[in-house]
């Protein structure tokens, strides 16, 4: 704040002195008559620099008036009228001040005589001052409109970010009861068949929930962390399927630090197990691989299951897990993602 104010005063004083110098130079050139200058250049500079220096005090007053009487407020007509009449007062002060300086520097006579004999000096300075007053008002209001626009865009961006985060959190939260429901059903079924397997699966479920709770507020994690979640989940499923399920994870080293949505792979692998491998009589296999392609992260989940069912339009029927995954990807990346679901035909 201090630096901004210091810059304002330096810029204002510099501008006033520069305008005074240019105006004084113009006055000196205009004083050329009959082959000579009737006005000394020191006197011309002295008068105009002092005259323009009055804006060092009048410009801040004008800015204060602009902020006090905002044209865009509810009392628009009253504020505009107040600014107009204030402009007349400010311009009168500026012109009167210049006339006093003119009298002291040039005429060395009384002010009343100068105003009556040379009224054009006062009138010219009055309209020039009103123009400068209006220019300062315009600049101040333009800056104010720009600040309001930036603040509005910032608030809009923050609201959109908060909304997107809330929607992402809601989508992610939906996965937990869905996953727990399936896992607890599996544990319940194993209790009647293999108590040790059920106990092992319960322990792995506890590990998985602990890992997810550690990142409950994170929308994104590294691929390495995501794979730790996935390995824990696959252990749970291998306990349920015994020897009927095998898995393989193949990650290229440069993909480990890539950020991905938290728990994005678990519902995809779960979909492969439930709709592909669980229907197989023989053992099933799942492969999860990741690599970079043209700067993009490419993750592939493959299984040798029976495949997804087709609906009436020859499209794959997508359950809750896949639709939730696509919704999360869209919220995270907009249009900058691809989600392909394919069924490979056996040779």
C-alpha positions in Angstrom: 0.0 0.0 0.0 2.8 2.4 0.9 4.6 1.7 -2.4 1.4 2.3 -4.3 0.8 5.6 -2.7 4.4 6.7 -3.1 4.2 5.8 -6.8 0.9 7.8 -7.1 2.5 11.0 -5.6 5.7 10.7 -7.7 3.7 10.2 -10.9 1.3 13.1 -10.0 4.1 15.5 -9.2 6.1 14.5 -12.3 3.0 14.9 -14.6 2.2 18.3 -13.1 5.8 19.6 -13.6 6.0 18.1 -17.1 2.7 19.7 -18.1 3.8 23.0 -16.6 7.0 22.9 -18.5 5.3 22.1 -21.8 2.7 24.8 -21.2 5.3 27.3 -20.3 7.3 26.5 -23.4 4.1 27.0 -25.5 3.4 30.3 -23.8 6.9 31.5 -24.5 6.6 30.5 -28.2 3.3 32.3 -28.5 4.9 35.4 -27.1 6.9 35.9 -30.3 5.7 39.1 -31.9 7.3 41.6 -34.4 10.5 39.6 -34.6 11.1 39.3 -30.8 9.9 37.6 -27.7 8.0 40.0 -25.4 8.0 37.5 -22.6 11.0 36.1 -20.8 11.2 32.3 -20.9 11.8 32.1 -17.1 8.7 34.0 -16.4 6.6 31.8 -18.8 7.9 28.6 -17.1 7.4 30.1 -13.7 3.8 31.0 -14.3 2.7 27.7 -15.9 4.7 25.4 -13.7 3.2 27.0 -10.6 -0.3 26.9 -12.2 -0.1 23.2 -13.0 1.4 22.5 -9.6 -2.0 23.3 -8.1 -3.2 20.0 -9.4 -1.0 18.3 -6.9 -3.7 19.3 -4.4 -6.7 19.4 -6.7 -6.2 16.0 -8.3 -6.4 14.1 -5.0 -9.5 16.2 -4.1 -11.1 15.2 -7.5 -10.3 11.5 -6.8 -11.9 11.8 -3.4 -15.0 13.4 -4.9 -15.2 10.6 -7.5 -15.1 7.9 -4.8 -17.5 9.9 -2.6 -20.1 10.3 -5.4 -20.0 7.2 -7.5 -22.0 7.6 -10.8 -23.0 3.9 -10.8 -24.6 4.1 -7.3 -28.3 4.1 -6.6 -28.4 8.0 -6.3 -26.9 8.4 -9.8 -28.6 11.7 -10.7 -27.7 13.3 -7.4 -24.1 12.1 -7.5 -23.6 13.2 -11.1 -25.0 16.7 -10.2 -22.7 16.9 -7.2 -19.7 16.0 -9.3 -20.7 18.6 -12.0 -21.0 21.4 -9.5 -17.9 20.3 -7.6 -16.1 20.5 -11.0 -17.2 24.1 -11.4 -15.8 24.9 -7.9 -12.5 23.1 -8.6 -12.1 24.8 -12.0 -12.9 28.2 -10.5 -10.2 27.6 -7.8 -7.7 26.5 -10.5 -8.5 29.5 -12.8 -8.5 32.0 -9.9 -5.1 30.7 -8.7 -3.7 31.0 -12.2 -5.0 34.6 -12.4 -3.4 35.5 -9.2 -0.1 34.1 -10.4 -0.5 36.0 -13.7 -1.1 39.2 -11.9 2.0 38.8 -9.7 4.3 37.6 -12.4 3.3 39.7 -15.5 1.1 42.6 -14.7 2.2 43.4 -11.1 -1.2 45.1 -10.7 -4.3 44.4 -8.8 -6.4 41.3 -9.6 -9.6 43.2 -10.3 -8.0 45.2 -13.1 -6.6 42.0 -14.7 -9.9 40.2 -14.6 -11.7 43.1 -16.2 -9.1 43.9 -18.8 -8.0 40.4 -19.7 -11.0 38.0 -18.8 -9.9 35.6 -21.5 -7.0 34.4 -19.2 -9.5 33.4 -16.5 -12.1 31.9 -18.9 -9.5 29.9 -20.8 -8.0 28.5 -17.6 -11.5 27.8 -16.2 -12.4 25.5 -19.2 -9.0 24.0 -19.3 -9.3 23.1 -15.6 -12.8 21.7 -16.1 -11.4 19.5 -18.9 -8.6 18.2 -16.6 -11.1 17.7 -13.8 -13.3 15.6 -16.1 -10.3 13.7 -17.3 -9.2 12.8 -13.8 -12.8 11.7 -13.0 -12.8 9.5 -16.2 -9.5 7.9 -15.3 -10.5 7.2 -11.7 -13.9 5.7 -12.7 -12.2 3.6 -15.4 -9.7 2.2 -12.8 -12.6 1.6 -10.4 -14.6 -0.3 -13.1 -11.5 -2.3 -14.0 -11.0 -3.2 -10.3 -14.7 -4.2 -9.9 -14.4 -6.3 -13.1 -11.3 -8.1 -11.8 -12.9 -8.6 -8.4 -16.0 -10.0 -10.0 -14.0 -12.3 -12.2 -12.0 -13.5 -9.2 -15.1 -14.1 -7.1 -16.7 -16.0 -10.1 -13.5 -18.1 -10.5 -13.4 -18.8 -6.8 -17.1 -19.8 -6.7 -16.6 -22.0 -9.8 -13.5 -23.6 -8.1 -15.4 -24.2 -4.9 -18.4 -25.6 -6.8 -16.1 -28.0 -8.8 -14.3 -29.1 -5.6 -17.7 -29.7 -3.9 -18.9 -31.7 -6.9 -15.7 -33.7 -7.0 -15.8 -34.4 -3.3 -19.4 -35.6 -3.7 -18.5 -37.9 -6.5 -15.5 -39.3 -4.6 -17.6 -39.8 -1.5 -20.1 -41.8 -3.4 -17.5 -44.4 -4.0 -16.9 -45.3 -0.4 -20.4 -46.7 0.5 -20.5 -48.4 -2.9 -17.2 -50.1 -2.4 -18.0 -51.0 1.3 -21.3 -52.5 0.3 -19.6 -54.9 -2.2 -16.7 -55.7 0.2 -18.9 -56.4 3.2 -21.1 -58.6 1.0 -18.0 -60.6 0.0 -16.8 -60.9 3.6 -20.3 -62.0 4.7 -20.3 -64.7 2.0 -16.8 -65.9 3.0 -17.7 -66.2 6.6 -19.7 -69.3 5.7 -17.1 -70.8 3.4 -13.6 -69.8 4.7 -13.3 -68.0 8.0 -9.6 -67.4 7.7 -10.1 -65.8 4.3 -12.8 -63.7 5.6 -10.6 -62.5 8.5 -7.7 -61.8 6.0 -10.1 -59.8 3.8 -11.4 -57.9 6.8 -7.8 -56.9 7.7 -7.0 -55.8 4.2 -10.3 -53.8 4.1 -9.1 -52.0 7.3 -5.8 -51.2 5.6 -7.5 -49.9 2.5 -9.9 -47.7 4.6 -6.9 -46.4 6.6 -5.1 -45.4 3.4 -8.1 -43.7 2.0 -8.8 -41.8 5.2 -5.2 -40.5 5.2 -6.0 -38.7 1.8 -9.7 -38.0 2.5 -9.4 -34.3 1.5 -7.0 -34.8 -1.4 -8.6 -34.6 -4.9 -5.4 -35.7 -6.5 -2.6 -38.1 -5.6 0.5 -39.3 -7.3 0.1 -42.4 -9.5 2.5 -44.2 -7.1 0.1 -43.5 -4.2 -2.9 -44.5 -6.4 -1.2 -47.8 -7.2 -0.7 -48.5 -3.5 -4.5 -48.2 -3.0 -5.0 -50.4 -6.0 -2.6 -53.1 -4.7 -4.4 -53.2 -1.4 -7.8 -53.5 -3.1 -6.5 -56.3 -5.4 -5.3 -58.2 -2.3 -8.8 -58.0 -0.9 -10.3 -59.3 -4.2 -7.6 -62.1 -4.5 -8.6 -63.3 -1.0 -12.2 -63.5 -2.2 -11.4 -65.2 -5.5 -8.5 -67.3 -4.2 -6.6 -68.8 -7.1 -9.1 -67.5 -9.7 -7.6 -64.0 -9.9 -4.1 -62.8 -10.7 -2.9 -59.3 -11.4 0.1 -57.5 -12.8 1.0 -53.8 -12.6 3.4 -52.3 -15.1 4.4 -48.7 -14.6 7.1 -46.8 -16.5 9.3 -44.8 -14.1 8.5 -41.4 -15.5 4.8 -41.9 -14.6 5.1 -42.5 -10.8 5.0 -38.7 -9.9 2.1 -37.9 -12.3 -1.0 -36.6 -10.5 -4.3 -38.5 -10.9 -7.7 -38.1 -9.3 -7.8 -39.9 -5.9 -9.3 -43.4 -6.1 -9.8 -43.2 -9.9 -8.6 -46.7 -10.7 -10.3 -48.8 -8.1 -13.8 -48.6 -9.6 -12.4 -49.4 -13.0 -10.6 -52.5 -11.7 -13.7 -53.4 -9.7 -15.8 -53.2 -12.8 -13.4 -55.6 -14.6 -13.6 -58.1 -11.7 -17.4 -57.9 -11.2 -18.5 -57.9 -14.8 -15.6 -59.8 -16.5 -13.7 -62.1 -14.3 -16.3 -63.1 -11.7 -18.3 -64.8 -14.5 -15.3 -66.9 -15.7 -15.0 -70.6 -14.7 -11.2 -70.5 -15.1 -8.8 -68.0 -13.6 -8.9 -64.4 -14.6 -6.1 -61.9 -15.1 -6.0 -58.1 -14.8 -3.1 -55.9 -16.1 -2.8 -52.3 -15.1 -0.2 -50.4 -17.1 0.9 -46.7 -17.4 3.1 -44.8 -19.8 3.5 -41.3 -21.2 2.5 -40.5 -24.7 3.2 -37.1 -26.2 3.3 -35.5 -22.8 0.0 -37.2 -21.7 -0.5 -39.9 -19.1 -1.9 -43.1 -20.6 -3.3 -45.7 -18.1 -4.8 -48.9 -19.3 -6.7 -51.6 -17.4 -7.0 -54.9 -19.2 -8.7 -58.1 -18.2 -9.4 -61.5 -19.9 -13.0 -61.6 -18.7 -16.2 -62.3 -20.5 -16.7 -58.6 -21.3 -19.5 -56.1 -20.7 -23.0 -56.6 -21.8 -24.4 -54.6 -24.7 -27.6 -52.5 -24.5 -30.2 -52.1 -27.2 -28.1 -49.5 -29.0 -25.0 -51.8 -29.3 -23.2 -49.8 -26.6 -21.7 -51.1 -23.4 -23.8 -50.9 -20.3 -22.0 -48.7 -17.9 -22.6 -49.2 -14.2 -22.2 -46.8 -11.3 -18.4 -47.2 -11.1 -17.7 -46.3 -14.8 -20.2 -43.4 -14.9 -18.8 -42.0 -11.7 -15.2 -42.3 -13.1 -16.1 -40.4 -16.3 -17.9 -37.7 -14.3 -14.9 -37.2 -12.1 -12.5 -37.0 -15.1 -14.7 -34.4 -16.7 -14.8 -32.3 -13.6 -11.0 -32.5 -13.2 -9.9 -32.0 -16.8 -12.9 -30.7 -18.8 -12.4 -31.8 -22.4 -8.7 -32.7 -21.9 -9.2 -36.4 -21.3 -10.2 -39.6 -23.1 -12.0 -42.5 -21.6 -12.2 -45.5 -23.9 -14.1 -48.7 -23.2 -13.3 -51.5 -25.6 -13.8 -55.2 -25.9 -11.1 -57.1 -27.7 -12.1 -60.1 -29.8 -10.2 -63.3 -29.3 -8.1 -64.5 -32.2 
